[in-house]
Amino acid sequence: MTLPSFVGRYAIRGEIARGGVAVVALAWDEELESLVAIKILHGHLAGDPRLEQRFIEEARLLRRIRAPNVISVHDVGRLGDGCPYFVMDYADRDTLEERLNRFPDGAAADVAGLMRLVDALAAGLGALHDAGLVHRDIKPANILFQSSPRSYAALLAGASTRAPTLAADHEQVLVGDLGLAQDIVSQGSLPEVLGGTPLYRAPEQSDAVAEISPAADIYGASALLWAVLTGEPPPEPGLLGERLARLSEPWREVIETGMAAAPAERFGDIAAWHAAVTEAASRDESGCLSRGTETFDRDAPCPYKGLAAYQPGDAAFFRGREVLIDELVRRLREHRVLVVGGPSGSGKSSLIRAGLIPVMEGSARAGSEPPRIALCTPGHDPLGALWNAIGPTSGLDAFRAHPEGIAGPPTEDSGQSWLICIDQFEELFTLAPEADRDAFIATLAALSDPAEGRVRIVIGVRADFYTRCAQLPWLARHISRNQVLVGPMGPVELRRAIEEPARHAGFHLEAGLTELIVADAGSEAGALPLVAHALVETWVRRSGNLLTIAAYREAGGVAGAISRSAEAIYRHSLDETDRDCMRRLFLRLVSPGEQALDTRQLLPRVDIERDPEAVRMRRIVEQLTRARLLSVDDSHVQIAHEALLRTWPRLADWIAESRDDLRSRQRISRAAGEWLASGENPDLLYHGTPLLAALEWAGRHADQIGDLERRFLDEARRVAEDRQRRRRRLRGGVITGLAALALGAVIASLIAWSALRESRHSQRLADAANRQAQARFAAALGSAALGRVRGDPLLALALAAESIARTRAGPPAHDARAALLEARRVLAKGGVFPSGSPIPAGDALAIDLSPDGRSLAMADRGGQITLIDTRSRQPLGDRLVGH
């Protein structure tokens, strides 16, 4: 068939391969701007429903498997004439079949390349089998090689000038062509069609009634391994026994088991096959066992970094994370901000520094200008650290105001892209003041958020700080949008991280050592630095260029190597004074956790110089640095890895004993940092009880505070003393004023007391006069009562009683007593008596009663007087007129 110019959005560039069922074409994806491969069913077969269904089924199966070592399908469709096609990854290198031509005698000597191929093949088949698929056509032609972003960094490092290798560490090995694959979950284990490539297919694939299982792929993988090891096609099943002598002893059992005629006699699964191949490679007499006595460079550097993180210059020794590096590059091309998280010890820093950065620096080989790289950790001054990493072209204040200016104007011929990598991002929460933290986040947002911006940011942060990160909206948004969580290495990855750096440096590992280390490491994410340190200690104890199991065990293994190193220095290399200095040093390198684990912290070297035992301190720091327990730069010292905090029991005991003191120092350090960041604002200085507590603690632990903290406390004490002096002066003025007020109050009191005396004297005179007046009034009432006894005894009785009541001192007056007695006597006789004073009523104006009480005289308005008999109440005679 003739290839069209376009298939959908894909521009056809040429033909890659042509088979009996389909043609594979190279095409350019105009939307995503990348090369792809398009597999198109031949036109004369498109009318066969059965073939067409199997073709579409291959695309579906490939789409279902999303694994790094299996070809991926991105799109499906039909041409105008109805021919189906699907779009998949383009393997731009070659196939294993083509590559084996470089090794006519086999590639057994290329142990590194062989194991990369085996690792990828096992990973790809494992993904297929986990999904319920059997490939059924494993052969060299279906093993493809693809460039990865790491290829460009390898070119810069000179990989192209090295000897040919079966599989380079910067290549991606892919399992392709699932045209004969069978879904044993949905389709059953009986084959729908017979097929497979002669010499590579399992015997049961030629039997229409034999069940198909993953054992068929184990046979194919073993046959492929034979071809790789010998450079010859694999033998027929019946001739295998007589051909095994062609292989070295370690490989015979692997091939014999893997190519057994009966599926039940083969390896139980692809993982068991992979483990057996790995063991055979390590035992091969043409491999590491015969190399322990070879000539080697005694001055060759250690290929492992121990507790220290790999740096960009160590990319050649950084192995095991190739798939993850490719994922980081892919994500970084899709988004401007990438967050790389993971637990302490998972290898985040090394992944960014020795994995991602070299790849991005080498991207110029992909036809684009590489970005400028800025690598920093926040520390106490995150903005200052970022400014220094960028390479200051303007003042720090100008950078704070316009950080986006680092990329220049967004024109086609000016400006440059940037990649800013911020490692150990948790320092933003543990070391930096809150105000600096907010300013730093605002700066990152200003750099990365503009639509026309050319700045990409990579953030490496410990996973246990995700809660703190969630409190920053900008950071939480980017974590949700684009993050990669770095977990523990799998066994295959860890084995590569152990073996390949040694091979690169010309060293070899004794058979079984890798498996022992992998088993000791387990699946703990934080075990990676422990493995690295154990490898360093094993390398130190190596035999020639061979790292042995005996040396590994002598070093203490994964769990004990780092602890033994630190403990050995403490016990055997230091005297008592040095040990005390080492304890103080480590406690100053620890930041205690509150809601998280304890972390390491930077210690300025100037603080070591100002230590009372500065000479000893410098010597101890140098010794611990040589042992790779500490890392040192121009200005700071820090613990090489936080794994030391968890695995060295003595350090754990020191931290537990001093936790309260460490927290006190941490509070002082944070307060001092905020004070410094604010321009030494005096309002942020300690005062009152916090200052007294801090000074008391610093007095007992003068060797545990740094220069900044000491200056902070000295300034706080000076300000407090100035305030105290001002308070004393103010208190003196207040006391003087109060004394004057008191004197005035005394004088006023004396005046008031004199006036009170005068007032009381006048009161006594008034009281005496009042009593005298009362006595006189009482006497007058008594006299009046005595005069009214005959005429009005009731009134006289009342007046006498009032007179007696008003007599407060002495006996009642004589007149009052006499009136009282006489009025009672008169009233006792009986008769009529007036009751109170007369009141005018009608025409009557006045009345009077005769002394004997028998007659009543009443005078009216007309001047007439009427006499009335009181007993009969009848008038006595005529009215008297003219009165």
C-alpha positions, 0 to 999 in steps of 0.5 A, spaced: 500 500 500 502 507 498 502 511 504 498 517 505 501 524 506 497 525 512 493 520 517 489 525 521 493 530 525 499 526 523 504 528 517 507 521 514 515 522 514 516 515 511 516 508 512 519 504 518 517 497 517 513 493 513 510 486 514 505 481 512 499 484 516 501 491 517 506 497 515 509 501 520 510 509 518 514 514 522 509 520 523 510 527 526 504 529 531 503 536 529 499 538 535 504 535 540 510 536 536 513 529 537 515 523 533 510 517 533 509 511 529 503 509 526 501 502 524 496 501 519 493 494 517 494 493 509 488 495 505 487 488 502 486 485 509 481 490 511 475 487 509 477 480 513 473 481 520 477 476 524 484 480 522 481 487 523 478 485 530 485 482 532 488 488 529 484 493 533 485 488 539 492 489 539 491 497 540 486 496 546 491 491 549 497 496 548 492 501 551 491 497 557 498 496 559 501 503 561 508 501 563 515 504 562 517 498 558 511 496 554 510 500 547 504 505 549 498 507 544 496 514 544 490 514 538 486 509 534 482 511 527 481 509 520 483 512 514 479 514 508 478 507 505 476 504 512 483 501 514 484 501 521 490 504 524 493 506 531 498 511 533 504 509 538 511 510 541 516 511 536 522 507 538 527 512 535 534 507 536 533 500 533 531 493 535 535 488 539 535 484 533 539 489 529 543 491 535 546 483 536 549 484 530 555 488 533 556 482 538 557 476 533 560 472 539 554 474 544 554 480 549 555 476 556 561 480 557 557 486 557 554 485 564 551 492 565 548 492 558 545 485 559 542 486 566 539 493 563 536 489 558 534 483 562 531 488 567 527 492 562 524 485 559 522 482 566 519 489 568 515 489 561 513 482 561 511 483 568 506 488 567 503 484 561 502 478 566 499 482 571 494 485 566 492 477 564 496 478 558 501 473 554 505 476 549 507 469 545 512 472 541 518 475 545 524 475 540 529 480 538 525 483 533 520 485 538 525 488 543 525 496 541 530 501 544 528 509 545 531 515 546 530 518 553 531 525 555 537 522 559 540 521 552 542 528 551 545 528 558 549 522 556 551 525 549 554 531 553 558 526 558 561 523 552 557 516 552 557 516 544 565 515 545 564 509 549 564 502 547 558 499 544 553 496 549 547 492 549 543 497 552 545 504 554 543 507 561 540 513 557 536 508 553 529 506 554 528 498 552 521 497 550 517 490 549 513 491 542 508 488 537 502 485 541 499 482 535 499 475 537 498 477 545 492 473 548 488 475 554 487 469 558 482 473 563 477 474 558 479 470 552 481 463 556 487 460 556 486 456 549 489 459 543 485 463 538 490 462 533 497 459 532 503 463 532 510 465 534 517 465 531 520 459 530 526 457 535 523 463 540 516 460 541 514 455 546 512 448 544 505 449 547 504 454 542 504 449 536 499 445 539 492 447 538 489 444 544 495 446 549 493 452 554 497 458 554 500 461 560 505 466 562 510 460 562 510 461 554 513 468 555 518 465 560 520 460 554 521 466 549 525 470 554 530 465 555 531 463 548 532 471 547 537 470 553 541 465 549 541 469 543 544 475 547 549 470 551 552 466 545 550 470 538 547 464 535 539 462 534 536 458 540 536 451 539 530 447 538 527 444 544 530 437 543 537 439 542 537 444 548 541 439 552 547 437 548 548 445 546 548 447 554 555 446 554 556 452 549 554 456 556 558 458 562 556 454 568 552 459 571 548 460 565 546 453 564 541 452 569 537 458 567 537 456 560 535 449 562 529 451 566 527 457 562 527 453 556 524 446 559 519 443 554 514 442 559 511 449 562 510 446 569 518 445 569 519 452 567 520 458 572 514 459 576 513 467 574 517 472 570 520 475 577 523 468 579 526 468 572 529 475 573 532 473 580 535 467 577 538 471 571 541 476 576 544 471 580 547 467 574 550 474 572 553 475 578 556 468 579 559 468 572 566 466 572 567 471 566 564 476 571 565 479 577 568 473 581 574 473 576 576 480 577 577 481 584 585 480 582 585 484 576 589 490 576 586 496 578 587 504 579 588 504 587 586 512 587 580 511 583 574 515 587 569 511 591 563 510 586 558 511 592 556 518 596 554 515 602 549 519 606 551 525 602 546 527 596 549 526 589 550 533 585 549 534 578 557 532 577 555 525 579 550 524 574 555 518 571 554 514 578 547 516 579 543 509 577 536 506 578 531 512 577 531 512 570 524 511 569 522 517 574 527 522 571 523 521 564 517 522 568 520 528 571 522 531 565 515 529 561 511 533 567 516 539 567 514 540 560 507 540 561 507 544 567 511 550 570 511 548 577 513 541 579 513 538 586 517 532 588 515 529 595 517 523 599 519 521 605 526 523 608 531 518 605 527 517 599 533 520 594 529 526 592 535 531 593 539 526 588 534 525 584 533 533 582 541 534 583 544 528 579 538 526 575 533 532 573 538 537 572 543 534 568 538 532 563 535 539 563 542 542 562 543 537 556 536 538 552 540 543 547 542 536 544 534 536 542 535 542 538 532 547 543 536 552 548 538 549 555 535 553 560 539 556 565 539 552 572 539 555 579 539 550 585 538 552 592 536 551 599 531 556 603 535 556 609 534 562 614 534 567 608 530 564 602 530 570 598 537 571 599 539 564 597 535 564 591 538 571 589 545 568 590 543 561 586 540 565 580 547 569 580 545 576 582 545 582 576 542 587 580 541 588 588 537 584 592 532 589 593 531 590 586 530 582 585 525 582 591 521 588 587 521 585 580 523 577 581 520 576 574 525 580 571 531 574 571 528 572 564 528 578 561 523 581 556 518 575 553 521 576 545 523 571 540 530 573 540 532 575 547 531 573 554 532 565 556 528 560 560 530 558 567 529 552 571 529 554 578 530 547 583 529 548 590 531 543 594 530 541 602 523 546 601 522 544 608 527 549 611 522 554 609 518 552 615 523 550 620 528 555 619 525 561 615 521 567 619 514 567 617 515 574 613 520 571 609 516 565 608 510 569 605 515 573 601 518 567 598 512 564 596 510 570 593 516 571 589 515 564 586 508 565 584 511 572 580 516 567 577 512 562 574 505 564 574 505 569 568 502 566 561 508 569 557 513 567 563 519 562 561 521 560 568 520 553 571 520 551 578 522 544 581 520 544 589 523 538 593 520 537 599 519 532 605 512 528 605 511 529 612 511 537 611 505 536 606 500 539 611 504 545 612 505 546 605 497 545 604 497 552 608 500 556 603 494 556 597 499 557 591 503 551 593 497 547 595 494 548 588 501 546 584 502 540 589 494 538 587 496 539 579 503 536 578 507 532 583 511 526 583 511 522 590 518 519 590 517 512 594 522 506 595 526 503 590 524 497 587 529 491 587 531 492 580 532 499 581 536 498 587 540 493 584 542 498 578 543 503 584 548 498 587 552 495 581 552 500 576 556 505 579 561 500 581 562 497 574 562 505 571 568 506 576 571 499 575 569 495 581 565 489 582 561 486 587 562 479 589 556 474 587 550 474 592 552 481 595 547 485 591 541 480 593 544 481 600 543 488 600 537 488 597 534 484 602 537 488 608 534 494 605 527 491 604 521 496 602 523 502 607 523 508 603 528 511 608 533 505 607 536 508 601 542 513 605 543 507 609 544 502 603 549 508 600 553 509 607 553 501 607 556 501 600 561 506 602 564 502 608 564 496 604 568 499 599 573 502 604 574 495 606 574 492 599 579 486 596 582 489 590 577 492 586 572 487 589 567 489 594 565 482 598 560 480 603 565 479 608 567 487 608 559 488 608 558 484 614 564 487 617 561 494 616 555 492 619 550 492 613 545 496 612 542 497 619 549 498 622 554 501 618 552 508 619 551 507 626 558 503 627 561 509 623 559 514 628 560 510 634 567 508 632 569 515 631 566 517 638 569 511 642 576 510 639 578 517 636 576 522 641 578 523 648 573 525 653 573 533 652 572 531 644 566 527 646 563 533 649 565 537 644 562 532 639 555 532 643 555 539 643 556 539 635 551 534 634 545 538 638 547 544 634 546 541 628 539 538 630 532 542 629 527 538 634 520 536 631 514 538 634 508 535 630 514 532 625 520 528 625 527 531 628 530 534 622 537 537 621 539 544 621 545 548 618 550 551 623 554 557 620 561 556 621 563 562 624 559 559 630 564 554 630 570 559 630 567 562 636 566 556 640 570 556 647 573 549 644 574 552 637 580 548 635 577 542 637 571 543 634 574 544 627 578 538 628 572 534 630 568 537 624 574 535 619 574 528 622 566 527 621 566 530 614 572 525 612 567 519 614 561 523 610 557 524 617 557 531 616 557 535 609 561 542 609 560 548 604 564 555 605 559 558 610 555 552 613 556 545 616 550 540 617 549 533 618 550 529 611 543 525 612 537 525 617 538 518 617 543 519 622 538 522 627 534 515 626 539 510 626 545 512 631 542 510 638 547 515 642 545 521 638 537 519 639 539 519 646 542 526 646 536 529 643 531 525 648 535 528 654 536 535 651 529 536 647 527 541 652 533 545 651 533 544 643 526 547 643 528 553 647 534 554 642 529 553 636 525 558 639 530 563 640 533 562 633 526 563 630 525 570 634 532 572 632 531 570 625 525 574 625 528 580 628 534 580 623 529 579 617 525 585 619 531 590 619 532 589 627 526 592 629 526 593 636 519 591 637 521 584 636 526 583 641 524 579 647 522 583 654 519 581 660 519 573 662 521 571 655 527 575 656 529 573 663 527 565 661 532 566 655 537 569 658 537 564 664 537 558 659 543 562 655 547 563 661 547 555 662 548 553 655 552 559 652 556 554 648 549 552 644 547 559 641 550 562 635 552 569 633 545 571 631 542 568 637 547 571 642 547 578 638 539 578 639 539 576 646 545 582 647 540 587 644 534 585 648 538 585 654 541 592 652 534 595 650 531 592 657 536 595 661 535 602 657 527 601 659 529 599 666 533 605 667 527 609 664 523 606 668 527 608 674 527 615 672 520 615 671 519 612 678 523 617 681 519 623 678 512 619 680 515 618 687 516 626 688 510 628 685 506 623 690 510 626 696 508 633 694 501 630 693 501 627 700 504 633 703 498 637 700 493 632 703 496 633 710 495 640 710 488 640 707 487 634 712 489 639 718 485 645 715 479 640 715 480 638 722 480 645 724 474 646 721 471 640 723 473 642 731 469 649 729 463 645 726 462 641 732 463 646 737 457 650 734 453 644 733 454 643 741 452 650 742 446 649 737 444 643 741 444 646 748 440 652 745 435 647 742 434 643 748 433 649 752 428 651 747 424 645 748 424 645 755 421 652 755 416 650 750 414 644 754 413 648 760 408 653 756 404 647 754 404 645 761 401 651 763 396 652 757 394 645 759 393 647 766 389 653 764 384 648 760 382 643 765 376 646 767 373 648 760 376 643 756 379 637 760 380 633 753 385 638 750 388 639 757 390 632 757 393 632 750 397 638 752 399 635 758 402 629 755 405 633 749 409 637 755 411 631 758 413 628 752 418 634 750 421 634 757 428 630 755 432 632 761 429 632 768 422 631 771 416 633 767 414 641 769 409 641 775 404 645 771 404 639 766 403 634 772 398 638 775 394 638 769 394 631 767 392 629 774 386 634 774 384 633 767 383 625 769 379 627 775 374 631 771 373 626 766 372 621 771 366 625 774 363 623 767 358 628 763 359 632 757 365 635 754 367 639 748 372 634 744 377 639 740 376 646 738 369 648 736 369 648 728 364 653 724 358 649 721 352 652 718 350 658 722 353 656 728 359 660 729 361 658 736 359 654 742 360 653 750 358 649 755 356 650 762 361 648 768 356 643 770 355 641 763 348 641 763 347 647 758 350 648 751 350 655 749 351 656 741 352 663 737 350 664 730 351 669 725 345 673 726 348 674 733 343 670 737 345 665 742 341 659 743 341 655 750 340 647 749 339 642 755 345 637 754 341 631 757 334 632 753 337 636 747 332 641 747 332 649 747 332 652 754 327 658 753 327 663 747 333 665 743 337 671 746 338 676 741 343 682 741 349 679 743 
